[in-house]
Amino acid sequence: MTDPNITTANSTHKAWLIEHDPHVDTSWINRCIFGGEYIIALCGDSPVGFIRYSWFWGKIPYMDMVYVVPEQRGRGIGRKMFRHWEMLMLAKGGDVLMTSSVVDELEPQAWHRSNGFHEQGRISFGSFQPQSEVFFIKDLSC
Ligand SMILES: CC(C)(COP(=O)(O)OP(=O)(O)OC[C@H]1O[C@@H](n2cnc3c(N)ncnc32)[C@H](O)[C@@H]1OP(=O)(O)O)[C@@H](O)C(=O)NCCC(=O)NCCS
């Protein structure tokens, strides 16, 4: 496999994002594309992964979702997207990064830790999500 190109997603990636990011509806996907809040990994013209992010308090970059297609996992694509996003957030003035994971999803948590995140606490969302959500931060000033 050639080294993937990491870039900000645009409207030509919309159909792929709708197919591979089912956690949010199409109007939110449109909003994130318009706001430059998707990082996408491309092998040639073919998307193989994405990061979707937002801004907690309008100030702290929050990685809402990271995804690599199953057949391309474990080849460094997730890390490459993360590093691209981290540099982008630094350039935009981010001092701290945030992300989170459902408490029983241990593999993504290990992946977050391998990218320098540290657990900061757990929150329950009542009937919306029975399991707690584990929150992580990465302090870029350290
Ligand atoms: C989590 C995910 C994005 C990781 O992407 P990836 O491209 O497979 O990961 P990478 O190849 O970049 O891994 C980078 C490093 O993390 C490690 N790593 C990867 N997956 C890991 C896991 N499940 N547990 C622990 N470490 C892991 C790799 O060994 C590598 O370390 P190294 O550089 O020291 O060898 C991918 O597995 C995925 O899409 N999972 C399903 C979606 C998901 O769970 N998203 C997170 C929701 S919170």
The ligand as a MOL file (V3000), in Angstrom:
LIG
                    3D

  0  0  0     0  0            999 V3000
M  V30 BEGIN CTAB
M  V30 COUNTS 48 50 0 0 0
M  V30 BEGIN ATOM
M  V30 1 C -8.6450 2.8990 16.6630 0
M  V30 2 C -8.2160 2.9600 15.1930 0
M  V30 3 C -8.6490 4.2890 14.5980 0
M  V30 4 C -6.6850 2.8590 15.1450 0
M  V30 5 O -6.2320 3.0950 13.8130 0
M  V30 6 P -5.0320 2.2290 13.1670 0
M  V30 7 O -4.6940 2.8320 11.8750 0
M  V30 8 O -5.4400 0.8030 13.1760 0
M  V30 9 O -3.8870 2.4410 14.2570 0
M  V30 10 P -2.3500 2.6420 13.9390 0
M  V30 11 O -1.8920 1.5780 13.0030 0
M  V30 12 O -2.1020 4.0390 13.5280 0
M  V30 13 O -1.7320 2.4100 15.3780 0
M  V30 14 C -0.8140 3.3190 15.9280 0
M  V30 15 C -0.2560 2.7190 17.1780 0
M  V30 16 O -1.2890 2.3000 18.0640 0
M  V30 17 C -1.1800 0.9120 18.2860 0
M  V30 18 N -2.5320 0.3660 18.2400 0
M  V30 19 C -3.3380 0.2870 17.1770 0
M  V30 20 N -4.5240 -0.2690 17.5250 0
M  V30 21 C -4.3930 -0.5470 18.8340 0
M  V30 22 C -5.2340 -1.1410 19.7760 0
M  V30 23 N -6.4470 -1.5720 19.4190 0
M  V30 24 N -4.7980 -1.2880 21.0190 0
M  V30 25 C -3.5730 -0.8680 21.3760 0
M  V30 26 N -2.7210 -0.2860 20.5420 0
M  V30 27 C -3.1280 -0.1280 19.2900 0
M  V30 28 C -0.3420 0.3500 17.1740 0
M  V30 29 O 0.3430 -0.8090 17.6120 0
M  V30 30 C 0.5850 1.4800 16.8910 0
M  V30 31 O 1.6430 1.5130 17.8210 0
M  V30 32 P 3.1710 1.5210 17.3150 0
M  V30 33 O 3.3080 2.7410 16.4420 0
M  V30 34 O 3.9490 1.6070 18.5820 0
M  V30 35 O 3.3350 0.2590 16.5630 0
M  V30 36 C -8.7970 1.7750 14.3720 0
M  V30 37 O -8.4220 0.5630 14.9880 0
M  V30 38 C -10.3040 1.8150 14.2020 0
M  V30 39 O -10.8230 2.4070 13.2570 0
M  V30 40 N -11.0480 1.1560 15.1280 0
M  V30 41 C -12.5090 1.1100 15.0230 0
M  V30 42 C -13.1420 2.4380 15.3240 0
M  V30 43 C -12.8920 2.8740 16.7480 0
M  V30 44 O -12.9330 2.0850 17.6880 0
M  V30 45 N -12.6480 4.1840 16.9080 0
M  V30 46 C -12.4170 4.7970 18.2030 0
M  V30 47 C -13.7090 5.2490 18.8040 0
M  V30 48 S -13.3910 6.0190 20.3790 0
M  V30 END ATOM
M  V30 BEGIN BOND
M  V30 1 1 1 2
M  V30 2 1 2 3
M  V30 3 1 2 4
M  V30 4 1 2 36
M  V30 5 1 4 5
M  V30 6 1 5 6
M  V30 7 2 6 7
M  V30 8 1 6 8
M  V30 9 1 6 9
M  V30 10 1 9 10
M  V30 11 2 10 11
M  V30 12 1 10 12
M  V30 13 1 10 13
M  V30 14 1 13 14
M  V30 15 1 14 15
M  V30 16 1 15 16
M  V30 17 1 15 30
M  V30 18 1 16 17
M  V30 19 1 17 18
M  V30 20 1 17 28
M  V30 21 1 18 19
M  V30 22 1 18 27
M  V30 23 2 19 20
M  V30 24 1 20 21
M  V30 25 1 21 22
M  V30 26 2 21 27
M  V30 27 1 22 23
M  V30 28 2 22 24
M  V30 29 1 24 25
M  V30 30 2 25 26
M  V30 31 1 26 27
M  V30 32 1 28 29
M  V30 33 1 28 30
M  V30 34 1 30 31
M  V30 35 1 31 32
M  V30 36 2 32 33
M  V30 37 1 32 34
M  V30 38 1 32 35
M  V30 39 1 36 37
M  V30 40 1 36 38
M  V30 41 2 38 39
M  V30 42 1 38 40
M  V30 43 1 40 41
M  V30 44 1 41 42
M  V30 45 1 42 43
M  V30 46 2 43 44
M  V30 47 1 43 45
M  V30 48 1 45 46
M  V30 49 1 46 47
M  V30 50 1 47 48
M  V30 END BOND
M  V30 END CTAB
M  END
